[in-house]
């Protein structure tokens, strides 16, 4: 952590109750993710098979983005995942 950020989390109270520090950090992390929900949704839509060398890498990237959304408490249903996977396939595969 950068020193200026670290200074925000320096407190004797955290020495006595380190769990409260973790809870504060987690809340900040969730808030930051929450602010980026649009970005992650857009990343899912923009993710294309052509960008990756293998189908496994493509699927892994979709799952990685979905995991970010899950951590921000944004649920992606299986049908949505299927939509994003199919959306990113080349047009030539849609015949």
MODELLER restraints for C-alpha pairs under 7 A, 6 or more apart:
rsr = mdl.restraints
at = mdl.atoms
rsr.add(forms.Gaussian(group=physical.xy_distance, feature=features.Distance(at['CA:14:A'], at['CA:20:A']), mean=6.50, stdev=0.5))
rsr.add(forms.Gaussian(group=physical.xy_distance, feature=features.Distance(at['CA:14:A'], at['CA:21:A']), mean=5.70, stdev=0.5))
rsr.add(forms.Gaussian(group=physical.xy_distance, feature=features.Distance(at['CA:30:A'], at['CA:72:A']), mean=5.43, stdev=0.5))
rsr.add(forms.Gaussian(group=physical.xy_distance, feature=features.Distance(at['CA:33:A'], at['CA:72:A']), mean=5.35, stdev=0.5))
rsr.add(forms.Gaussian(group=physical.xy_distance, feature=features.Distance(at['CA:34:A'], at['CA:72:A']), mean=5.47, stdev=0.5))
rsr.add(forms.Gaussian(group=physical.xy_distance, feature=features.Distance(at['CA:37:A'], at['CA:69:A']), mean=6.74, stdev=0.5))
rsr.add(forms.Gaussian(group=physical.xy_distance, feature=features.Distance(at['CA:40:A'], at['CA:65:A']), mean=6.39, stdev=0.5))
rsr.add(forms.Gaussian(group=physical.xy_distance, feature=features.Distance(at['CA:40:A'], at['CA:69:A']), mean=6.81, stdev=0.5))
rsr.add(forms.Gaussian(group=physical.xy_distance, feature=features.Distance(at['CA:44:A'], at['CA:62:A']), mean=6.35, stdev=0.5))
rsr.add(forms.Gaussian(group=physical.xy_distance, feature=features.Distance(at['CA:44:A'], at['CA:65:A']), mean=6.66, stdev=0.5))
rsr.add(forms.Gaussian(group=physical.xy_distance, feature=features.Distance(at['CA:44:A'], at['CA:84:A']), mean=6.31, stdev=0.5))
rsr.add(forms.Gaussian(group=physical.xy_distance, feature=features.Distance(at['CA:45:A'], at['CA:84:A']), mean=6.10, stdev=0.5))
rsr.add(forms.Gaussian(group=physical.xy_distance, feature=features.Distance(at['CA:47:A'], at['CA:88:A']), mean=5.85, stdev=0.5))
rsr.add(forms.Gaussian(group=physical.xy_distance, feature=features.Distance(at['CA:48:A'], at['CA:88:A']), mean=4.00, stdev=0.5))
rsr.add(forms.Gaussian(group=physical.xy_distance, feature=features.Distance(at['CA:48:A'], at['CA:89:A']), mean=6.15, stdev=0.5))
rsr.add(forms.Gaussian(group=physical.xy_distance, feature=features.Distance(at['CA:49:A'], at['CA:55:A']), mean=6.95, stdev=0.5))
rsr.add(forms.Gaussian(group=physical.xy_distance, feature=features.Distance(at['CA:49:A'], at['CA:58:A']), mean=5.58, stdev=0.5))
rsr.add(forms.Gaussian(group=physical.xy_distance, feature=features.Distance(at['CA:49:A'], at['CA:88:A']), mean=5.55, stdev=0.5))
rsr.add(forms.Gaussian(group=physical.xy_distance, feature=features.Distance(at['CA:49:A'], at['CA:89:A']), mean=5.35, stdev=0.5))
rsr.add(forms.Gaussian(group=physical.xy_distance, feature=features.Distance(at['CA:49:A'], at['CA:90:A']), mean=6.91, stdev=0.5))
rsr.add(forms.Gaussian(group=physical.xy_distance, feature=features.Distance(at['CA:52:A'], at['CA:58:A']), mean=5.68, stdev=0.5))
rsr.add(forms.Gaussian(group=physical.xy_distance, feature=features.Distance(at['CA:66:A'], at['CA:76:A']), mean=6.70, stdev=0.5))
rsr.add(forms.Gaussian(group=physical.xy_distance, feature=features.Distance(at['CA:69:A'], at['CA:75:A']), mean=6.94, stdev=0.5))
